[in-house]
Amino acid sequence: MKRDITQVRRVQKRKIIDLLGHGIFLIGTLFSVAILVILLVSMIGQGFRHVDWQFLTSFPSRTAAKSGILPAMVGSLWLIVLTALVAIPVGVGAAIYLENYGKDSRLNRLIKVNIANLAGVPSIVYGMLGLSLFVRTLGFGRSILSGALTMALLILPILIVAAQEALRDVPESIIAGSYAVGSTKLQTITKMILPYAFPRILTGIILALSRAIGETAPLLLIGAFSFVRFLPENVLSAFTVLPIQIYVWAGKPQAPFHDITAAAILVLLVVMILINGLAIYLRNKYDVGSQTD
C-alpha cells in the first residue's frame, strides 16, 4: 500500500515538473517571438516608406534623402554567386568523399571532428584568415574575389556537415539494390545517392548562403568599402555589400540615416526570406518527386 502511494506521488511530482518545464520553455519562446515581432514592426514602420525605386537604384550619398543601395545590392549579388560557385562543389565533394570513399581511419575521424568544430568558429576569425591569405599573400587585394573566397571558407564547414547528414540518411536498401544490378560506385553515387539526398543538401546550401549574405565582420576585415559610388565590373573590383551599408548608416548620428537603415534592413530581410522560401519550395518539390518514383 505504501509503495503504491509512493509511486503515485512520484508520478504526480514528475507531472508537475514536466508542466513547470513546459511552461518555462513556452514563456521563453513567446518572449523571444514577442521581441522579434516588436523589432519587425519597428523596422517596417520606420523604413517601409523609404523603400522605393529611387532607393533601390541610387548610389549612396552624404544626404540621406538621395542615398540608395544599388552598389550594395550588386556587390551582394556578385559575392553570393561567387561564394556559391566555390563552396558548393568543394563542400558537396568533400562530403561525398568522407561518407563514400574515405575509410574509417583515425585521420578521417580527425578530419570529421575538425570540420564539425570549424562550424562553430566565430566569423571574425575567417575574416583574419581571408585578410592574411587572399588579400595579402595571394595578392587579390580588397576585391570581390577575396570576399567570396573568405565567405566560402566560412560556410564550408556548415555545408559539409549538412551534406554528410543528408548522405547518411540514404537508405541502405537503395545502395544495396544499385550494387545488386551491377552499378559501379560512381554510378551509385550519381544516380541513386545524390538524387535521394539532393533536397536535404539543397536546404543546407541555402541556409549556408543565407548566413554568408548577412555577414559583416569578415568583409570589414578584408577591406570591403563603406562608401561606393560605382558598380563592380569584375571579380577584382572593389565592392560593398548590404550588411556593411547598413552598418555604416546605423553609425551615423542623423535621424534620416536611421530611417534608410531600417529600409535597407527590410530589403535584406526580404532577400533572405525569398532565398529560404526558394529552398523550401525546391526541397518539397524534389521530395515529392523522389517519393513518386
N, C-alpha and C positions, 0 to 999 in steps of 0.2 A: 504493500500500500504506500509506504513512504517512498519507495523507488518510483512508483508511478507519479506521485506528487512532484518529486524532484525533476523527473523528465518533463512534466507539463510546465514547470517553472522555467526550465532551461529553454524549452521551445518558445514560451512567451517572451523570455528575455531576448532570444535571438530575433524574434519578430520585431520587438521594439527597437533593437539596434539596427536591424535592416531598414525599418521605417525612418529612423533618425538619419542613417546614412543616405537613404534615398532623398530625404528632404533637404539635407545639406547640399548634395550634388545638384539637385534641382534648383535650389536658390542660387548656387554659384553659376549655373548655366543661364538662368533667367537674368541675373545681374550682368553677365558678360554680353548677352544679347541686347539688353536694355542700353548698355553703354555704346554698343555698336550702332544701334538704331539712332541714338542721340547724335552720334558723330555724323552718321549719314544724313540725317535731317538737317543738321547744321551746315554740312558741306553743300547739300543741294540748295538750301535756302540762300546761302552766301554766294555760290558760284554759278548756279544754273542760268541766271540772266546774262552772264558774260560769255556763255558758250554759244558762239555764232560763227558764221562763215568767215568773218574778218579775223576772229580769234584763231581759227584753225589754219588760216592761210597767210598769216602775217609773221614777220620776223620780230624777235624781241626788240624792245625799245626802252629807253630810260624813262619813258612816260607810260604809265600803266594802261591808259586808255588806248594806246597804239600798239601794245605788245601782243604777240601771238606765239604759237608753239610749233610753227611749221618746221624749223630746223630740228627741234627736239623730237617731233614725231618721225621725221625722215631718218634721223640718226637712230632712233629706237628700232625702226624697221630694218635698217641696214644691220644693226647689231644683232637682232634676234634671228635674222635669216642666216648670217654667217655663223653665229653660235650653233644653230641647228645643224648646218652643213658639216660642222666639225664634230660636234658632240654626239649626234645620233649614230653615225656609222661606228665611231670608236666605242661608244658606250654599249650598243647592242652587240657589236662584235666581241667585246671583252666578256660580256655576259654569256654569249654562246660558247666561247672558249672555256670559261670557267665551269660551266654546267655540263658541257657535252664532250669536250676534248681534254680538259685538264684532269690529271689523275688526282686521286685523293692522297696527295703528298703533304708533307709538312710545309713546303714552300707555298703551295696553292692555298692551304688553310690560312697561312700567314697573310697572303695577298687578300683573301676574302675578309679577314678581320680588319686589316688596314683600310680597305675600301669602305667598310661599314663605319669605321671610326672617322674617316675623312668626311663623311656626310654630315658630321656634327661640328666640323671646324668652322670658326667664325669667318664670315666672308671677307673681312678686312685682311686676314692672313693671305687669302688668294690674291687680293689686291697688291700686297707687298711682293708676292711671288711674281705676279704679272709685271710689276714695275721693274724688278730686277732682271727677269728673264727676257720678256718680249720687248719692253721699251728700251732697255739699256744694252743687254748682252746681244740680242739678235738685231737690234737697231731698227725696229719697226716704228719707233717714236710714239708720240701721243696720237695714235691713229685708231680707226675703227677696227683694224685687224688685231691690234694689241688688246682692245677691249673685248672683241669676240673670243679670242683665244683665252683670255682670263675668265670670261663668263663660262666658256666651255669647261675649263678646269673646275670651276665652282660647281657646276651641275653634273659633271661626270659621275661622281660617287652616287648621287641620288638616282641617276638614270640607270647605272649599272645594277644597283640593288633592286630597283623596281623591275628591270628586265629579268634578273635572276629569279625573283619571286614568280614572275609570270611563266618562265620556262619550267620552273619546278612544278607548277600546277597542271602541266600537261599530263593527262592520264597515261600510265604505263601501258595500258591496253592499246592505245593508238600507236605508240612507238613500237611495241612488240608486233602489232599487225603489219606495220610498214616493213619491218625487217623480215617478217614471215613471207611476204610476197616478193622478196629479193631486192628491196631497195637498199642503196648504199647509205652510209651515214649522212653524207651531204644531201642526198635526195630526201632522206627522212627529216632532216632539219629544215630544208627549204620548202618542202611540200606538205609536211604534216605538223611539225612542232611550231614553226614560226606563224603559219596561218592561225593555228589554235590560240597561240599566246599573244597574237597581234593586238587585240583590244586592250589587254592589260598593259602591254608595252607602250601602246599609244597613250594611255592615261598617264603613265609615268613620264613620258616625254613632254606632254603638255604641261603637267604640273611643274616639271623642272624648268621648262621655258618660262612659265609664269613667274617663278622665282627670279629668273635671270632678268626679266623685263622690269622688275621692281627694285633691283639692287642699285645702291648709290655709292656706298663706301669703296668698293674695289675700283670703280670707274673714277672716283675722285683721286685715288692714289695713283692711278696710271696716267692722270693728267687730262681727263676729259674737260672740255672748256665749259665755262659757266655762262658765257655770252657769245653767241654765234650769230652772225648775220649773213651766212652763206649756207648753201646746201652741199652735202658731201658729194664728191664726184667719183671717187674710187675707194678701195679698201684702205689706202694710206692717207686719206683725208682726215683732217681734224673733225671733231664731232662733239655733240652734246646729246643727252637723252632726256626723256620726260622727268624721271626722278631727280636728276640734277637741276633741271629748270625749276621744278617745284621747290627743291631745297634752297636755291638762290632767292627766289621770290619770297619764300616764307621768312627769310632772314632780314628782309627789308622792313624798316620801321613804318613806311607809309601804308595807310589803311587800304588804298586802292590795289596795291600789290597783293594784299592778303585776299582780296576778292578774286583776283585772277589766279592766285594759288589754289583756291578752292575749285575754280573752274578747271584748272589743269589736273587736279586730283580726280575730279569727276570723269574727265576724258580717260585717264589712266585706269580708273575702275571699270569703265565701260569696255575698254580694250581687254582687260583681264577677264571680265565676265564673258565676253564673246569667245575668248580663247578657251576658257573652261567649258563653255556651252558647246563649242565645237568638239571638244574631247568627249563629252558625254554623248553627243549625237553619234559620233563615229564609233564609240565603244558599243553603244546599244545596237547600232546598225550591223556591225560585224559579229556581235554576239548572236544576234538573231540569225544571221547567215550561217554561222557555224552550227547552230542547233538544228537548223533546217536540213543542212547537209547530213 
